[in-house]
Every structure is written in C-alpha cells, then in structure tokens.
Amino acid sequence: MLLLWVSVVAATALAAPDPGAGGQRRGTAGIWPVAPNVVLVVSDSFDGRLTFYPGSQVVKLPFINFMKAHGTSFLNAYTNSPICCPSRAAMWSGLFTHLTESWNNFKGLDPNYTTWMDIMEKHGYRTHKFGKLDYTSGHHSISNRVEAWTRDVAFLLRQEGRPMVNLIPKKTKVRVMEEDWKNTDRAVNWLRKEAINDTEPFVLYLGLNLPHPYPSPSSGENFGSSTFHTSLYWLKKVSYDAIKIPKWLPLSEMHPVDYYSSYTKNCTGKFTEKEIKNIRAFYYAMCAETDAMLGEIILALRQLDLLQKTIVIYTSDHGELAMEHRQFYKMSMYEASAHVPLMMMGPRIKANLQVSNVVSLVDIYPTMLDIAGVVLPQSLSGYSLLPLSSEMFKNEHKFRNLHPPWILSEFHGCNVNASTYMLRTDQWKYIAYSDGISVLPQLFDLSSDPDELTNIATKFPEITYSLDQKLRSIVNYPEVSASVHQYNKEQFLKWKQSVGQNYSNVIGNLRWHQDWLKEPQKYESAIDQWLNTHSNPKNI
C-alpha cells in the first residue's frame, strides 16, 4: 500500500451560482469538452476538522491529504442535519430537512424520489451505487424510532451503552470493518470490469459505515452502537500525544438540551482522562481505516488511467463528537458533530485550493447536475460548488457572491428533546430551539471560541436578534417544530396501537430497558400525560 501511495504522489498531479434574472440559478454547464466521470465517496461520522490544520496533525490520512494537494478543500462544510438518514436525504434531494420532512432516521425520502443520480442517468451517465445509502424511509430499529417520537415526554432515560473501546491486538489486521472493505472491493472491481470499457461517462457512489461506532451487544438485548473498535495496525497511525482532551462544562452549567443529550447517551457518569483519550484515539484510528478505503478508489482510478478524467468527491453525512461536550455520536450542532469533510479533485478542479466559504451537503445535488451540464432547478436549497472550485472561475474575490454567506442545519430526532436549528455564518454560530421562546438559544463566536464553551446569546442581544430574524426568513422554525411535535405523537400512537396489549412489554424492553424497568408505571404515566396534552412543544 505504501509503495503504491508513493507512486501516486510522484506520478500524478491533478489539477453558488448567483440567482439570475427571474430568480433562476446560473450553472457552469459546458466547461468540459468531454463529460467527466464522477466518483462520490461518502463515509459516516467523519469529523471534517480532521482534514485541515490543526486537526490533521492527530492522525495520518494520506489519501485525504492527496485530495487536498491535488484538489479543492472546503474548510467550512456542514451537514444539513446531524444524523444519518435526514442528512443523506438532504444530500440526495438538494433540499433542506424541513422541505423533505425527513424528521428522524425512520423518515427519509420516498423510495421513488428523483435524485441527482437519476437525473444524471437520464442525461447519458452510467450509474452504480455500492454500500450504505440510508436516505429513504423505513429503516433503523424500533427503539430508535420510539426514542425519537417520545423525545418530548417528560422523562430522562439512558438510551445508549456507555461509550467504550475494543482493540484487536494484531499489528497486521488491516480489514477491521469487513463490510466496508467488501463494498470497496466491489466498487474497485466495477471500475476494472465495467467502467474501463464504457464509452459513456459514469457516476460511481460508494457509501461507507466507518468511522461510525460499532454495535455494543454487551449493553443488552436492544443494544446501540457505542463501541469504538479498531486494530493495532490503525491505532499506530494516531499521534497519541497530539490528542486533545476536550473541556467540559459542569453538568449544572450545561444547556438543558445538551444535558438531555449527554444523559440519554449515557455520558453523565465519571470518565477518566485515559478513557476519554482512548475513545478519541480509537475514533481517529477508525478514520485512518476510512481514508485507506478512499485510497483504494483513487489508486484504482490511477491504475486504469481514469484519474485525470474523473472528478472525485469525498464527504461524510455528519461528524462524531468523540466525547466533546460530554457526548459521543452526533445529533448536535457543535463542530465535531456538524462539521463535515468536503473535497473535490479532477479535471478543471483547482489544485491545492482551500475555500473558506460556508457550504453544506445540499450543495452536492446542484454540483452533480452542474458537472453533467444539466440546467439547475430553481427549487433547490443548495448551490453548485463548481464556481468555488473550477479553474474556469479565476477571481477569488468574487467567491462571496457565488454562495449565500450562511448555511442551515436542523435536527428533529432522538437524543435531543427539542427541534434544533443552526445558522452558521462566517463568524457566528446561532442555534435556536423549539418555538424560539421556551428554550434559550445559543450563540458562539467561533473566531474567539472554537471549542464552543461560552454561550454569548444574552451578552450580544442585537446580534442574537439579527441572526434569529435571518433564520426565520429561511425557515419558519416555530411552525416546523410544532409540525414535528404533532408528527411524533401521531406516529407513536400508531405504533402503540399496532403492538396492542403487548405495549408495556415491548416499550419496556427497548434500548432504555435498564432505566425503564426500575419504574415502568412512572414512565408509562409520563407518556399518557404527553399524549393527552396539547400539541405545542413542551417547555424544557
């Protein structure tokens, strides 16, 4: 692998639209004399801050670094919803979450929804998908659904196993996440057997599970995924001394939504510094394994003389907190959870360019259509990234006019007991909750507080008000929150009726069973009270 990597570095050197008249989008169609191939690799739970300094110092990611050197990196790329299915629904539809109504991991796009890949296929591209997709409705566990539906109920129940690590002590164990490696192999074989002989341009998608934590069967029958699992081979790619121990606010000073998240994720107990550092080290090792799979695709393209004819895009559905803010998983607007990697390389993509504009995953859809030379629909939430990354656009001072100076992210699922909305601008991160009244907002100045430890919403009321007004101009978030609240009740009632007389046993044995079974009548009564109250989100 190392020799192949060296040969790639030595031998290869690769090099939103403004609304126009009538509100129509202007794309960059026709900048390629020959339509390029496209490969999109999407991982799960990859913290985008690891792709640039100083986060890049903690783990060796040679193929991500290769893409940085030979392509364009977006330094401020964000998920539009920090959880798998809603995030991917935004990516495949080009629409914000409140427009797709992908409220949780169970509710995504309709299976027949027309995605960017469908449109590219209609315009002459050969398409193929391998690995994790997870953008349509009907997936994930019953427990995950019920937890999301009942997040407004007035109880606190631990829904996850305590985060832990698990090491394979073999120095030679490379293929830890076997399912991902199998899908990577299938994608490489498709390139070798099908793509190389095709006269039409192709679009290849590879979805990876890593570096998402692994299932934790030791935590009970209905276990979640709280195990950070790797081998000594990948752990040696991590600079242990460079690992930062995150600062935590005292439990009593946490924002109430953060406290709910930390509690339901089983993170309010005591953790030693060694435990925290190991969890972060194992997570970074899992990122190194992810990078190697991306590398297999890049190497195959080079070996087949396709690399200079192919635009390669790498991103992730969301990040991973890895014990920042006393949490793991995602479901948060903090940087570790919401900031994603996003990089492109290929023909006419600028090399060694770092773009500081805020962008998000809804921009993937118009970018794909722009590559294919397809006129961009007016209805999209996203903007093409080609004006920010293509050699056809020389004047960097015009970048500010090519994409709105903000991005929107929202969350309506489990482990968070209020609908959450994040507006990210150049300097500010504003987070609003629920109806905008019952839960205090948060404001962070990322230029002076990158760790997001000091909420300055009350200190700067004029900035808070201005950002809130901007957010409301994009989405009527109190109305959306009320709709989600009503949806949760309706879905829970349908499920409750479907299990009938067995309801008490079923709900008592979901992932929260260890807490639930201590006082089952108390928690059933809390649900009954919730079902019998009016439909506005409760105060927290």
C-alpha positions in Angstrom: 0.0 0.0 0.0 2.7 2.5 1.0 4.7 1.9 -2.3 1.5 2.4 -4.3 0.8 5.6 -2.4 4.3 6.9 -3.1 3.9 6.2 -6.8 0.6 8.1 -6.9 2.1 11.2 -5.3 5.1 11.0 -7.5 3.3 10.4 -10.8 0.0 12.3 -10.5 -0.6 16.0 -10.5 -4.3 16.9 -11.0 -5.4 19.7 -11.2 -23.2 29.0 -5.9 -24.3 30.4 -8.5 -25.9 33.8 -8.1 -29.7 34.0 -8.6 -30.1 35.4 -12.1 -32.9 37.2 -13.7 -36.3 35.9 -12.6 -34.7 34.1 -9.7 -33.2 31.3 -12.0 -29.9 29.8 -11.0 -26.8 30.1 -13.2 -24.7 27.0 -13.5 -21.4 26.3 -15.2 -22.6 23.8 -17.8 -20.3 23.1 -20.7 -16.9 23.8 -19.1 -15.6 20.4 -20.0 -15.0 19.4 -23.7 -15.7 15.8 -22.7 -18.1 15.0 -19.9 -16.0 13.8 -16.9 -16.7 10.7 -14.8 -17.7 11.3 -11.2 -16.9 9.2 -8.1 -18.6 10.2 -4.8 -17.3 8.5 -1.6 -19.5 9.2 1.5 -18.4 8.0 4.9 -20.3 8.1 8.1 -19.5 10.1 11.2 -16.2 11.8 9.9 -15.3 15.0 11.7 -14.4 17.4 9.0 -11.9 19.3 11.1 -9.5 16.3 10.7 -8.9 17.3 7.1 -7.1 20.6 7.9 -4.8 22.0 10.5 -4.6 21.6 13.5 -7.0 18.5 13.5 -4.9 16.9 10.7 -2.0 16.6 13.0 -3.6 13.9 15.1 -3.9 11.1 12.6 -2.3 10.1 9.3 -4.7 10.4 6.4 -2.5 10.2 3.3 -5.3 10.0 0.7 -7.3 12.8 2.1 -4.0 14.8 2.1 -3.6 13.7 -1.5 -7.0 15.1 -2.4 -6.2 18.4 -0.6 -2.9 18.8 -2.6 -4.5 18.0 -5.9 -7.9 19.4 -5.5 -10.2 21.9 -3.6 -11.0 21.6 0.1 -14.0 23.3 1.7 -12.9 24.3 5.1 -16.4 25.1 6.4 -18.7 22.4 5.1 -21.6 21.3 7.2 -24.3 18.7 7.4 -27.9 19.9 7.0 -29.0 17.5 9.7 -26.5 15.8 12.1 -27.9 12.2 11.8 -27.7 9.6 9.1 -31.0 9.4 7.2 -32.1 13.1 7.3 -28.6 14.2 6.3 -28.5 11.8 3.4 -32.0 12.8 2.3 -30.7 16.4 2.0 -27.7 15.3 0.1 -29.7 13.2 -2.4 -32.5 15.7 -2.8 -30.7 19.0 -2.6 -33.4 20.2 -0.2 -33.3 21.3 3.4 -34.7 18.9 6.0 -37.9 20.8 6.7 -38.7 20.6 3.0 -38.0 16.8 2.7 -39.7 16.3 6.2 -37.1 13.7 7.0 -37.5 14.2 10.7 -35.6 11.2 12.0 -33.7 8.0 11.0 -37.0 6.3 10.2 -38.4 9.0 7.9 -36.5 9.9 4.8 -37.2 10.3 1.1 -39.8 8.2 -0.8 -38.0 5.2 -2.4 -39.1 6.6 -5.8 -37.8 10.1 -5.2 -35.8 11.5 -8.2 -32.3 12.0 -7.0 -29.4 13.7 -8.8 -28.1 10.3 -9.8 -31.4 9.6 -11.6 -31.2 12.9 -13.5 -27.6 12.2 -14.5 -28.6 8.8 -15.7 -31.3 10.4 -17.9 -28.6 12.7 -19.4 -26.3 9.9 -20.5 -24.3 8.9 -17.4 -23.9 5.3 -16.5 -24.6 4.9 -12.7 -23.8 2.5 -10.0 -24.1 2.5 -6.2 -22.3 0.4 -3.6 -22.5 0.4 0.2 -24.5 2.5 2.6 -27.3 4.7 1.2 -29.8 5.3 4.0 -31.8 8.2 2.6 -35.2 6.6 2.2 -37.9 5.9 4.8 -38.4 2.8 6.8 -35.0 1.9 8.2 -33.3 1.7 11.6 -34.6 0.0 14.8 -37.9 0.2 16.5 -36.1 1.5 19.6 -34.5 4.4 17.5 -38.0 5.4 16.2 -39.7 5.3 19.6 -36.9 7.3 21.2 -37.3 10.0 18.5 -41.1 10.1 18.8 -41.1 10.3 22.6 -38.3 13.0 23.0 -41.0 15.5 24.2 -42.0 13.2 27.1 -41.0 14.5 30.5 -38.6 11.7 31.5 -34.9 11.0 31.3 -33.8 7.5 30.2 -30.5 6.3 29.1 -30.8 5.1 25.5 -27.2 4.0 24.8 -24.5 1.9 26.3 -21.6 3.7 27.9 -19.0 4.6 25.2 -16.1 2.1 25.2 -13.2 0.9 23.2 -12.3 -2.5 21.8 -8.8 -3.3 20.4 -7.8 -6.1 18.0 -4.2 -6.5 19.1 -2.9 -7.7 15.8 -0.4 -5.4 14.1 -1.3 -6.8 10.7 -5.1 -6.6 11.0 -5.9 -4.1 8.2 -9.5 -5.0 7.3 -11.4 -4.4 10.5 -14.6 -3.1 9.1 -15.1 -6.1 6.7 -18.4 -4.9 5.2 -17.0 -1.6 4.1 -13.9 -3.3 2.6 -16.2 -5.7 0.7 -18.1 -2.8 -0.8 -14.9 -1.0 -1.6 -13.6 -4.1 -3.4 -16.9 -4.3 -5.3 -16.6 -0.7 -6.4 -13.0 -1.3 -7.5 -13.9 -4.4 -9.4 -16.7 -2.5 -11.1 -14.2 0.1 -12.2 -11.9 -2.5 -13.6 -14.5 -4.6 -15.4 -17.3 -2.1 -16.4 -16.1 1.5 -16.3 -12.8 1.0 -18.1 -14.6 -0.4 -21.2 -17.5 2.1 -21.2 -17.8 4.8 -23.9 -20.3 6.8 -21.7 -19.3 8.8 -18.7 -20.1 7.1 -15.4 -21.1 8.1 -11.8 -20.0 5.8 -9.1 -21.2 6.1 -5.5 -19.5 4.3 -2.5 -21.1 4.6 0.9 -19.0 3.6 4.0 -20.2 2.8 7.5 -16.9 3.9 9.1 -15.9 5.7 11.2 -19.4 5.2 12.8 -19.0 3.5 16.2 -19.8 -0.3 16.3 -22.7 -2.0 17.9 -22.4 -2.8 21.7 -24.1 -6.1 22.3 -22.7 -6.2 25.8 -25.1 -3.4 26.8 -28.2 -5.6 26.5 -30.6 -7.2 24.1 -31.5 -4.0 22.2 -28.1 -2.5 22.1 -27.0 0.6 20.4 -23.6 1.5 18.8 -21.2 2.8 21.4 -18.0 0.8 20.8 -15.0 2.4 19.1 -13.3 -0.6 17.6 -10.0 -0.9 15.7 -6.7 -2.8 15.4 -3.2 -2.0 16.5 -2.4 -1.5 12.8 -4.6 1.5 12.6 -4.0 2.8 16.1 -0.4 3.3 15.2 -1.5 5.9 12.6 -2.6 8.1 15.5 -0.4 10.6 17.2 -1.4 9.9 20.8 0.4 12.8 22.3 -1.4 15.2 19.9 -4.9 14.1 21.1 -6.7 17.0 22.8 -8.8 16.3 25.9 -11.9 18.3 25.4 -13.0 20.8 28.1 -16.4 20.1 29.7 -18.8 22.4 31.4 -20.0 21.2 34.8 -23.3 19.3 34.5 -25.1 22.1 36.3 -24.0 24.7 33.8 -24.8 22.7 30.6 -27.5 24.0 28.3 -30.7 21.9 29.1 -30.8 20.3 25.7 -27.1 19.4 26.0 -27.8 17.8 29.4 -30.6 15.7 28.0 -28.3 14.6 25.1 -25.5 13.7 27.5 -27.8 11.8 29.8 -29.6 9.8 27.1 -26.2 8.9 25.6 -25.1 7.6 29.0 -22.3 10.1 29.3 -23.1 11.9 32.6 -21.1 9.5 34.7 -17.4 9.8 35.6 -14.8 9.3 32.8 -11.1 9.2 33.4 -8.8 11.2 31.2 -7.4 7.9 29.9 -10.9 6.7 28.9 -11.6 9.9 27.0 -8.2 9.9 25.3 -8.6 6.2 24.3 -12.1 6.8 22.8 -10.7 9.7 20.8 -7.6 7.7 19.7 -9.7 4.7 18.6 -12.1 7.0 16.7 -9.1 8.6 14.9 -7.8 5.1 14.0 -11.2 4.3 12.5 -10.8 7.5 10.4 -7.5 6.2 9.2 -9.1 3.0 8.0 -11.7 5.1 6.2 -9.0 7.0 4.5 -7.5 3.8 3.2 -10.7 2.8 1.5 -10.9 6.1 -0.2 -7.3 5.4 -1.2 -8.3 2.1 -2.9 -10.7 4.0 -5.2 -8.1 6.7 -6.0 -5.4 4.0 -6.7 -7.8 2.0 -9.0 -8.7 5.1 -11.0 -5.0 5.9 -11.5 -4.1 2.4 -12.5 -6.9 2.4 -15.0 -5.8 5.8 -16.4 -9.1 7.2 -15.3 -7.9 9.6 -12.6 -7.4 12.6 -14.9 -10.8 12.0 -16.5 -12.7 11.7 -13.2 -14.0 14.2 -10.6 -13.6 12.5 -7.2 -15.6 14.0 -4.3 -15.3 12.9 -0.7 -17.6 13.9 2.2 -19.5 12.5 5.2 -23.1 12.6 6.4 -22.1 14.2 9.7 -19.3 14.2 12.2 -18.6 12.5 15.6 -18.4 14.2 19.0 -16.0 11.6 20.4 -16.6 12.9 23.9 -16.5 16.6 23.1 -19.2 18.4 25.1 -19.6 15.2 27.2 -21.1 13.3 24.4 -20.4 10.8 21.6 -22.3 10.1 18.4 -23.7 13.1 16.5 -27.2 14.8 17.0 -25.6 18.1 17.9 -24.8 21.4 16.2 -21.4 21.5 17.8 -18.5 21.5 15.4 -17.4 17.9 16.0 -20.9 16.7 15.1 -22.0 19.2 12.3 -18.7 19.9 10.5 -18.0 17.5 7.7 -15.2 16.9 5.2 -15.8 18.1 1.7 -13.2 17.9 -1.1 -13.1 17.6 -4.8 -10.3 16.8 -7.3 -10.2 16.1 -11.0 -10.2 17.8 -14.4 -10.5 21.6 -14.2 -10.9 21.5 -10.4 -8.3 23.8 -8.8 -5.4 22.1 -7.1 -4.3 22.9 -3.5 -7.2 25.4 -3.0 -8.8 25.9 0.4 -12.2 27.6 0.3 -13.4 29.2 3.5 -17.0 29.9 2.4 -19.6 28.1 4.4 -21.2 25.3 2.3 -23.3 22.3 3.1 -24.4 18.9 1.8 -27.4 20.2 -0.1 -24.8 21.7 -2.5 -23.9 18.2 -3.7 -27.1 17.9 -5.8 -26.6 21.1 -7.9 -22.9 20.4 -8.1 -23.6 16.9 -9.7 -26.1 18.4 -12.2 -23.6 21.2 -13.0 -20.9 18.6 -13.8 -23.3 16.8 -16.1 -24.3 20.1 -17.8 -27.9 20.0 -16.6 -29.8 23.2 -16.0 -30.2 23.7 -12.3 -33.8 23.6 -10.9 -34.9 26.8 -9.2 -36.4 24.8 -6.3 -33.1 23.5 -4.8 -31.9 24.6 -1.4 -28.2 24.1 -2.5 -25.8 25.8 -4.9 -23.3 24.4 -7.2 -19.8 24.2 -5.8 -18.1 24.5 -9.2 -17.8 28.3 -9.2 -15.9 28.0 -6.0 -13.6 25.2 -7.2 -13.3 25.2 -11.0 -10.4 26.7 -12.9 -12.9 28.5 -15.1 -13.5 30.9 -12.3 -10.3 32.9 -11.8 -11.3 35.7 -9.5 -11.3 34.6 -5.9 -12.7 38.0 -4.7 -15.9 37.1 -6.4 -16.4 33.9 -4.3 -18.5 35.7 -1.8 -21.2 36.2 -4.4 -21.4 32.6 -5.6 -23.0 31.0 -2.5 -25.1 32.5 0.3 -22.9 33.6 3.3 -24.8 31.1 5.6 -25.8 27.5 5.9 -28.8 25.9 7.6 -28.7 22.7 9.7 -31.6 21.3 11.7 -32.3 18.3 13.8 -35.6 16.7 14.9 -34.6 13.1 16.0 -33.7 11.1 19.1 -31.3 12.1 22.0 -32.3 15.8 21.7 -35.6 16.9 23.3 -36.3 20.0 21.1 -36.2 20.7 17.4 -32.9 22.4 16.8 -31.9 24.9 14.1 -28.4 26.2 13.4 -27.5 29.2 11.3 -23.7 29.3 10.5 -22.2 32.4 9.1 -18.5 33.5 8.7 -18.0 34.3 12.3 -21.2 33.2 14.2 -23.0 30.1 15.0 -26.6 30.7 16.1 -28.6 27.8 17.5 -32.4 28.2 18.1 -34.7 25.6 19.7 -38.3 24.6 19.5 -40.6 27.6 19.3 -37.8 30.1 19.9 -39.2 31.1 23.3 -39.4 28.0 25.6 -35.7 27.0 25.2 -32.9 29.5 25.4 -30.9 30.0 22.2 -27.1 29.7 21.9 -24.6 32.0 20.2 -21.0 31.2 19.7 -18.2 33.3 18.2 -16.1 30.7 16.5 -13.3 33.1 15.8 -12.6 33.5 19.5 -14.3 30.4 21.0 -13.6 27.5 18.6 -14.4 25.0 21.4 -17.9 26.5 21.8 -17.9 26.7 25.6 -19.2 30.2 26.1 -22.8 31.0 25.0 -22.9 34.7 24.4 -26.6 35.0 23.3 -27.6 37.2 26.2 -24.4 39.2 26.1 -25.0 40.3 22.5 -28.8 40.6 22.2 -28.6 42.6 19.0 -26.6 40.0 17.1 -28.8 37.3 18.5 -31.9 39.1 17.3 -30.4 39.7 13.9 -29.4 36.1 13.4 -32.7 34.9 14.6 -34.5 37.1 12.1 -32.3 35.8 9.4 -33.1 32.2 10.4 -36.8 33.0 10.4 -36.5 34.4 6.9 -35.2 31.0 5.8 -37.5 28.7 7.8 -40.5 29.4 10.0 -38.9 27.2 12.7 -41.7 27.5 15.4 -44.1 26.2 12.8 -41.8 23.4 11.8 -41.2 22.4 15.4 -45.0 22.2 16.0 -45.4 20.0 12.9 -42.7 17.7 14.2 -44.2 17.6 17.6 -47.6 16.6 16.1 -45.9 14.0 13.8 -44.2 12.4 16.8 -47.5 12.0 18.6 -49.3 10.6 15.6 -46.5 8.1 14.8 -46.2 6.9 18.4 -50.0 6.4 18.7 -50.0 4.3 15.5 -47.1 2.2 16.8 -48.7 1.9 20.3 -51.9 0.6 18.7 -50.1 -1.8 16.4 -48.5 -3.6 19.4 -51.8 -3.7 21.3 -51.9 -5.3 24.7 -48.3 -6.2 24.5 -47.3 -2.5 24.5 -45.9 -2.4 28.1 -43.6 -5.3 27.5 -42.4 -4.0 24.1 -41.6 -0.5 25.2 -40.1 -1.7 28.5 -37.5 -3.8 26.5 -36.2 -1.2 24.1 -32.7 0.3 24.5 -33.8 2.2 27.6 -34.9 -1.0 29.4 -32.3 -0.7 32.2 -33.8 2.5 33.4 -37.4 1.9 32.3 -37.8 -1.4 34.3 -36.9 0.4 37.6 -40.2 2.4 37.5 -42.3 1.3 34.5 -45.6 2.7 35.7 -44.0 6.2 36.2 -42.7 6.3 32.7 -46.0 4.9 31.2 -47.9 7.6 33.0 -45.5 10.3 31.6 -46.3 9.0 28.1 -50.0 9.1 28.8 -49.8 12.6 30.1 -47.8 13.7 27.0 -50.4 12.1 24.7 -53.2 13.9 26.4 -51.7 17.4 26.3 -52.0 19.9 23.5 -49.7 19.7 20.5 -47.3 22.6 21.2 -43.7 21.6 22.1 -43.3 21.4 25.9 -41.1 23.8 27.8 -37.8 22.3 28.8 
